[in-house]
Amino acid sequence: MPVAYSFADQALAAGGSFLVGLAVARTQTKQEYGMFALSYSFYVFLTSIHNSTILEPYTVYGSGRYRERFAEYLRLMLRCNTTLGLSLSGTLVLACLMLKWLAPPWTSRALWGLALTVGVLLSGLFLRRAFYIQRRAALAAKASLVFFLTVASGVWLATRAHILNSFSAFLVLGLGWIVAGAAFGRELAFGNPKQRFHELVPRYWQEHWKYTRWVLATAFVFQFATQGYYWLLAGLLSVKEVGELRAMYQLVGPVEQVLVAVSFIVLPALASHYAAKRMGSFLSLWKWYALATVGLTGLFALGVRILGRPAMHVLYAGKFDNLVPLLYLMSLSPLLVGTGNTMVNALNAIEKPKLAFYGFLCSAATTFGGGIPLVIRFGLRGAVYGMLLSGATYTVVMAIGFLLNVNNNARQKGGFV
């Protein structure tokens, strides 16, 4: 049941974003949609910072070494989440004002929308992750259902009123998480602690930084392996190609969201097994996780090959039919990256996040060394080639790190790969 709830949660949360992006793509010009896609790629970058500084340490430590002090830890992380959200929102508003003053052509409605809602959007991610750490995936699914229904209603009303654009799209997403938070925020296990967490664990921030520094560094280099291709297209070609790449990715993204849903269940379990020194159970769980990932992404690529053309035509009303051959190639990306992600989650669970940094660093180097020449030579097709090449590089490096660390750790504690 937790896995089923996790699938539902991820489908509804990602479905709301997908619905907004689809509506903007169908109703706006390719240039306007390209600006929305570019701003959304920057939001993805901010979520990686949020994940590395808040969500990832919270998941590993909250499920592992600090599970007996969960209420105190939750309050600490909630304060940190609020501070980060407000700081990012304020920074983006200031950036928009400076762009309006110094470089008006670079100002976009989409960036303003992101600036006003980024704190709310990140809080939605925190709410769902907290429910998973509490082992209450059903609440995460219910919150995402409220979010999806609110977003669907907002998109319908904005479309009918002819006010849907790249700015209002972000407002609709923010409204969805405000309503979901109001409905289920009280379900967080705050408890009634008599002490603050840092009073119980005075050296916590040193441990937090020891873990976070590698995940944060990974967050930066990760962008060059994924979102970097949006930025390359914007800089070397135009936002029109950015919109086209995003249109294809929206059809590939659902399977990645399914894998994220599985990781929400698997990562806390792996961290719990490792903290309890159950390496046999740890490795058994990872094997099933990796096998399921390969099977699912392989079947998805086959499904795209069969149904990709009619799906692209129906969803985008024929605007992006010329991209179908590239969609077939892009459908292989989840298989390459997803396999590497299973090893990253295992390494994070044993508190070795720096190895993921090395994987993404090699992938980012591939983006610069191979991706830029490919984009210059082949345009949008080169970006797709580059994404596959970066994904393959990442997985190969993670496989080496996994075998050298998890395997050795298992042998020392009586497990085996």
C-alpha positions as CSV (number, residue, x, y, z in Angstrom):
1,M,0.0,0.0,0.0
2,P,2.8,2.6,0.7
3,V,4.1,2.0,-2.8
4,A,0.7,2.4,-4.3
5,Y,0.1,5.6,-2.4
6,S,3.6,6.8,-3.5
7,F,2.7,6.2,-7.1
8,A,-0.5,8.1,-6.7
9,D,1.2,10.9,-4.9
10,Q,3.9,11.4,-7.6
11,A,1.4,11.0,-10.4
12,L,-0.9,13.7,-9.0
13,A,1.9,16.1,-8.0
14,A,3.6,15.7,-11.4
15,G,0.3,15.6,-13.1
16,G,-0.6,19.1,-11.9
17,S,2.7,20.5,-13.2
18,F,2.2,18.6,-16.5
19,L,-1.3,20.0,-16.9
20,V,-0.1,23.5,-16.4
21,G,2.7,23.1,-18.9
22,L,0.5,21.4,-21.4
23,A,-2.1,24.2,-21.2
24,V,0.6,26.9,-21.7
25,A,2.1,24.9,-24.7
26,R,-1.3,24.6,-26.4
27,T,-2.5,28.2,-25.9
28,Q,0.7,30.3,-26.1
29,T,3.3,30.8,-28.8
30,K,6.4,28.6,-28.9
31,Q,8.4,31.6,-27.7
32,E,6.1,32.2,-24.7
33,Y,6.1,28.6,-23.9
34,G,9.9,28.6,-24.3
35,M,10.2,31.3,-21.6
36,F,8.0,29.3,-19.3
37,A,10.1,26.2,-19.9
38,L,13.3,28.1,-19.3
39,S,12.0,29.6,-16.0
40,Y,10.7,26.1,-15.0
41,S,14.2,24.7,-15.6
42,F,15.5,27.3,-13.2
43,Y,12.9,26.2,-10.7
44,V,14.2,22.7,-11.1
45,F,17.6,24.0,-10.3
46,L,16.3,25.7,-7.1
47,T,14.6,22.4,-6.1
48,S,17.9,20.7,-6.3
49,I,19.4,23.3,-3.9
50,H,16.4,22.8,-1.6
51,N,16.7,19.0,-1.8
52,S,20.4,19.1,-1.0
53,T,20.2,21.5,1.9
54,I,16.8,20.4,3.4
55,L,15.1,17.3,2.0
56,E,18.0,14.9,1.5
57,P,19.6,15.3,4.9
58,Y,16.1,15.3,6.5
59,T,15.2,12.0,4.7
60,V,18.4,10.2,5.6
61,Y,18.9,11.5,9.2
62,G,15.1,11.6,10.0
63,S,14.7,7.9,8.9
64,G,18.0,6.8,10.4
65,R,20.0,8.2,13.3
66,Y,17.5,10.8,14.5
67,R,14.3,8.7,14.1
68,E,13.8,8.7,17.9
69,R,13.8,12.5,18.0
70,F,11.6,13.0,15.0
71,A,9.3,15.8,16.4
72,E,12.2,18.0,17.4
73,Y,14.0,17.3,14.1
74,L,10.8,18.1,12.1
75,R,10.5,21.5,13.8
76,L,14.1,22.4,13.0
77,M,13.8,21.4,9.4
78,L,10.5,23.2,8.9
79,R,12.1,26.5,10.2
80,C,15.0,25.9,7.7
81,N,12.6,25.3,4.9
82,T,10.7,28.5,5.6
83,T,13.9,30.5,5.8
84,L,15.3,29.1,2.5
85,G,12.0,29.6,0.7
86,L,11.7,33.3,1.7
87,S,15.3,33.9,0.9
88,L,15.0,32.5,-2.6
89,S,11.8,34.4,-3.3
90,G,13.3,37.6,-2.1
91,T,16.4,37.1,-4.2
92,L,14.4,36.4,-7.4
93,V,12.2,39.4,-6.9
94,L,15.3,41.5,-6.5
95,A,16.8,39.9,-9.7
96,C,13.6,40.7,-11.6
97,L,13.7,44.3,-10.5
98,M,17.4,44.6,-11.5
99,L,16.7,43.0,-14.9
100,K,13.8,45.4,-15.5
101,W,16.1,48.3,-14.8
102,L,19.3,47.1,-16.5
103,A,18.2,44.8,-19.2
104,P,14.4,45.1,-19.9
105,P,14.4,42.6,-22.9
106,W,15.5,39.8,-20.5
107,T,12.6,40.4,-18.1
108,S,9.9,37.8,-18.5
109,R,6.4,37.2,-17.0
110,A,7.4,33.6,-16.2
111,L,10.4,34.7,-14.0
112,W,8.1,37.1,-12.1
113,G,5.7,34.2,-11.5
114,L,8.4,32.0,-10.3
115,A,9.8,34.7,-8.0
116,L,6.4,35.1,-6.3
117,T,5.7,31.4,-5.8
118,V,9.0,29.6,-5.3
119,G,8.7,29.5,-1.5
120,V,5.2,28.0,-1.7
121,L,6.3,25.4,-4.3
122,L,9.3,24.3,-2.3
123,S,7.1,24.0,0.8
124,G,4.8,21.6,-1.1
125,L,7.8,19.4,-1.6
126,F,8.7,19.6,2.1
127,L,5.2,18.7,3.1
128,R,5.1,15.5,1.0
129,R,8.6,14.4,2.0
130,A,7.8,14.8,5.7
131,F,4.8,12.5,5.3
132,Y,7.0,9.9,3.7
133,I,9.5,10.0,6.6
134,Q,6.6,9.6,8.9
135,R,5.7,6.5,6.9
136,R,2.4,8.0,6.0
137,A,2.4,7.9,2.2
138,A,-1.4,8.1,2.1
139,L,-1.3,11.6,3.5
140,A,1.2,12.6,0.8
141,A,-1.2,11.2,-1.8
142,K,-4.2,13.0,-0.4
143,A,-2.3,16.3,-0.3
144,S,-1.2,15.8,-3.9
145,L,-4.8,15.0,-4.9
146,V,-6.0,18.4,-3.4
147,F,-3.1,20.1,-5.2
148,F,-4.1,18.4,-8.5
149,L,-7.8,19.3,-8.2
150,T,-7.0,22.9,-7.3
151,V,-4.6,23.2,-10.3
152,A,-7.0,21.6,-12.7
153,S,-9.7,24.0,-11.6
154,G,-7.3,27.0,-11.8
155,V,-6.2,26.0,-15.3
156,W,-9.8,25.7,-16.5
157,L,-10.8,29.0,-15.1
158,A,-7.7,30.8,-16.4
159,T,-8.2,29.4,-19.8
160,R,-11.8,30.3,-20.0
161,A,-11.0,33.8,-18.8
162,H,-8.2,34.1,-21.4
163,I,-5.6,35.0,-18.6
164,L,-3.5,31.9,-18.7
165,N,0.1,32.7,-19.6
166,S,3.6,32.0,-18.2
167,F,3.0,34.2,-15.2
168,S,-0.4,33.0,-14.2
169,A,0.7,29.4,-14.7
170,F,3.1,29.7,-11.7
171,L,0.4,31.4,-9.6
172,V,-1.9,28.4,-10.3
173,L,0.7,26.0,-9.1
174,G,1.4,28.0,-6.0
175,L,-2.3,28.2,-5.2
176,G,-2.5,24.4,-5.5
177,W,0.0,23.9,-2.7
178,I,-1.4,26.6,-0.5
179,V,-4.8,24.8,-0.5
180,A,-3.1,21.4,0.0
181,G,-1.0,22.7,2.9
182,A,-4.1,24.3,4.5
183,A,-5.9,21.0,4.3
184,F,-3.1,18.6,5.6
185,G,-0.4,20.7,7.2
186,R,-1.8,19.9,10.6
187,E,-1.1,16.2,10.1
188,L,2.6,16.7,10.5
189,A,4.0,14.9,13.6
190,F,5.0,18.0,15.5
191,G,4.5,16.4,18.9
192,N,5.1,18.5,22.0
193,P,8.8,18.4,22.6
194,K,10.2,20.1,25.7
195,Q,13.6,20.9,24.1
196,R,14.8,22.1,20.7
197,F,16.7,19.7,18.6
198,H,20.0,21.6,18.7
199,E,19.9,21.4,22.5
200,L,19.6,17.6,22.2
201,V,22.2,17.3,19.5
202,P,24.5,20.4,19.9
203,R,26.9,19.3,17.2
204,Y,24.2,18.6,14.6
205,W,25.0,21.3,12.2
206,Q,28.5,20.0,11.7
207,E,27.1,16.6,10.8
208,H,24.5,18.3,8.6
209,W,27.1,20.2,6.7
210,K,29.4,17.2,6.4
211,Y,26.6,15.5,4.5
212,T,25.1,18.5,2.8
213,R,28.2,19.9,1.3
214,W,28.5,17.0,-1.1
215,V,24.8,16.9,-2.0
216,L,24.9,20.7,-2.6
217,A,27.9,20.5,-4.8
218,T,26.2,17.7,-6.6
219,A,23.1,19.9,-7.1
220,F,25.1,22.4,-9.0
221,V,26.9,20.0,-11.3
222,F,23.7,18.0,-11.8
223,Q,22.2,20.9,-13.6
224,F,24.8,20.8,-16.3
225,A,24.0,17.2,-17.0
226,T,20.2,17.8,-17.2
227,Q,18.8,21.4,-17.1
228,G,22.1,22.6,-18.7
229,Y,20.8,21.6,-22.1
230,Y,17.9,24.0,-21.8
231,W,20.3,26.7,-21.0
232,L,22.6,25.7,-23.9
233,L,19.7,25.9,-26.4
234,A,18.6,29.3,-25.0
235,G,22.2,30.7,-25.3
236,L,23.2,29.1,-28.6
237,L,19.9,28.9,-30.4
238,S,16.6,30.4,-29.1
239,V,13.9,29.9,-26.5
240,K,11.8,28.3,-29.3
241,E,14.1,25.2,-29.2
242,V,13.9,25.3,-25.4
243,G,10.1,25.0,-25.6
244,E,10.5,22.1,-28.1
245,L,12.9,20.2,-25.8
246,R,10.5,20.8,-22.9
247,A,7.5,19.6,-24.9
248,M,9.3,16.2,-25.5
249,Y,10.5,16.0,-21.9
250,Q,6.9,16.4,-20.7
251,L,6.1,13.1,-22.3
252,V,9.2,11.3,-21.0
253,G,8.9,12.9,-17.5
254,P,6.0,10.7,-16.2
255,V,8.2,7.6,-15.9
256,E,10.9,9.6,-14.1
257,Q,8.2,10.7,-11.6
258,V,7.3,7.1,-11.0
259,L,11.0,6.4,-10.2
260,V,11.0,9.4,-7.8
261,A,7.9,7.9,-6.1
262,V,9.7,4.6,-5.6
263,S,12.8,6.4,-4.3
264,F,10.6,8.1,-1.6
265,I,9.8,4.7,-0.3
266,V,13.1,3.0,-0.9
267,L,15.6,5.6,0.4
268,P,14.2,5.8,4.0
269,A,14.1,2.0,4.1
270,L,17.7,1.7,2.9
271,A,18.8,4.3,5.4
272,S,17.0,2.4,8.2
273,H,18.6,-0.9,7.2
274,Y,22.0,0.6,7.1
275,A,21.6,2.4,10.5
276,A,20.5,-1.0,12.0
277,K,23.4,-2.8,10.3
278,R,21.2,-5.1,8.3
279,M,23.3,-5.2,5.2
280,G,21.7,-8.3,3.8
281,S,18.3,-6.7,3.8
282,F,19.9,-3.5,2.5
283,L,21.4,-5.3,-0.6
284,S,18.3,-7.4,-1.2
285,L,16.1,-4.3,-1.3
286,W,18.5,-2.5,-3.7
287,K,18.6,-5.5,-6.1
288,W,14.8,-5.5,-6.4
289,Y,14.8,-1.7,-6.7
290,A,17.4,-1.8,-9.6
291,L,15.6,-4.6,-11.4
292,A,12.3,-2.8,-11.2
293,T,13.9,0.4,-12.5
294,V,15.4,-1.3,-15.5
295,G,12.3,-3.2,-16.3
296,L,10.0,-0.2,-16.0
297,T,12.1,2.2,-18.0
298,G,12.7,-0.4,-20.7
299,L,8.9,-1.0,-21.1
300,F,8.4,2.7,-21.1
301,A,10.8,3.2,-24.0
302,L,9.0,0.5,-25.9
303,G,5.6,2.1,-25.2
304,V,6.8,5.5,-26.5
305,R,8.0,3.9,-29.7
306,I,4.5,2.5,-30.2
307,L,2.3,5.3,-28.9
308,G,4.5,8.3,-29.0
309,R,3.4,9.7,-32.3
310,P,-0.4,9.8,-31.6
311,A,0.2,11.0,-28.0
312,M,2.3,13.9,-29.2
313,H,-0.3,14.9,-31.8
314,V,-3.3,14.7,-29.4
315,L,-1.7,16.4,-26.5
316,Y,-0.1,19.3,-28.4
317,A,-2.8,19.7,-31.1
318,G,-0.2,19.0,-33.8
319,K,2.1,21.8,-32.9
320,F,5.1,19.5,-32.2
321,D,4.5,16.6,-34.5
322,N,7.9,17.1,-36.2
323,L,9.6,16.2,-32.9
324,V,8.4,12.6,-32.8
325,P,11.7,11.0,-34.1
326,L,13.6,12.8,-31.3
327,L,11.0,11.8,-28.8
328,Y,11.9,8.1,-29.5
329,L,15.5,8.8,-28.7
330,M,14.8,10.8,-25.6
331,S,12.7,7.9,-24.2
332,L,15.9,6.1,-23.6
333,S,17.1,8.7,-21.1
334,P,15.2,7.4,-18.1
335,L,16.7,4.0,-18.6
336,L,20.2,5.4,-18.5
337,V,19.8,7.9,-15.7
338,G,17.3,5.8,-13.6
339,T,19.8,2.9,-13.3
340,G,22.4,5.3,-12.0
341,N,19.9,6.8,-9.5
342,T,19.4,3.5,-7.8
343,M,23.1,3.4,-6.9
344,V,23.0,7.0,-5.8
345,N,20.2,6.3,-3.4
346,A,22.1,3.3,-2.0
347,L,25.3,5.5,-1.6
348,N,23.3,8.3,0.1
349,A,21.7,5.8,2.5
350,I,25.2,4.8,3.7
351,E,26.0,8.5,4.1
352,K,28.4,8.8,1.2
353,P,26.8,11.5,-0.9
354,K,30.2,12.7,-2.3
355,L,30.2,9.8,-4.7
356,A,27.1,11.2,-6.4
357,F,28.9,14.4,-6.8
358,Y,31.7,12.7,-8.8
359,G,29.2,11.0,-11.0
360,F,27.4,14.2,-11.9
361,L,30.8,16.0,-12.2
362,C,31.8,13.6,-14.9
363,S,28.4,14.0,-16.5
364,A,28.7,17.8,-16.5
365,A,32.1,17.5,-18.1
366,T,30.5,15.4,-20.8
367,T,27.9,18.2,-21.3
368,F,30.6,20.7,-21.9
369,G,33.0,18.5,-23.8
370,G,30.4,16.7,-25.9
371,G,27.1,18.5,-25.5
372,I,28.1,22.0,-26.6
373,P,29.7,20.7,-29.9
374,L,26.6,18.5,-30.5
375,V,24.2,21.5,-30.0
376,I,26.3,23.7,-32.2
377,R,26.5,21.0,-34.9
378,F,23.0,19.4,-34.8
379,G,20.9,21.9,-32.9
380,L,18.0,20.4,-31.0
381,R,18.9,16.9,-32.1
382,G,22.4,17.5,-30.7
383,A,20.9,18.4,-27.3
384,V,19.0,15.0,-27.2
385,Y,22.2,13.2,-28.2
386,G,24.1,15.1,-25.5
387,M,21.5,14.2,-22.8
388,L,21.9,10.5,-23.6
389,L,25.7,10.8,-23.6
390,S,25.7,12.6,-20.2
391,G,23.3,10.1,-18.7
392,A,25.4,7.1,-19.8
393,T,28.5,8.7,-18.4
394,Y,26.8,9.3,-15.0
395,T,25.6,5.8,-14.7
396,V,29.0,4.2,-15.5
397,V,30.7,6.4,-12.9
398,M,28.0,5.6,-10.3
399,A,28.4,1.8,-11.0
400,I,32.1,2.1,-10.3
401,G,31.5,4.0,-7.0
402,F,28.8,1.6,-6.0
403,L,30.9,-1.5,-6.5
404,L,33.9,0.0,-4.7
405,N,31.9,1.2,-1.6
406,V,28.7,-0.6,-1.0
407,N,30.2,-4.0,-2.0
408,N,33.2,-3.5,0.4
409,N,30.9,-2.2,3.1
410,A,28.7,-5.3,2.7
411,R,31.6,-7.7,2.9
412,Q,32.8,-6.1,6.1
413,K,29.3,-6.5,7.7
414,G,28.5,-9.9,6.3
415,G,26.5,-9.0,3.2
416,F,27.2,-9.6,-0.4
417,V,26.3,-8.2,-3.9
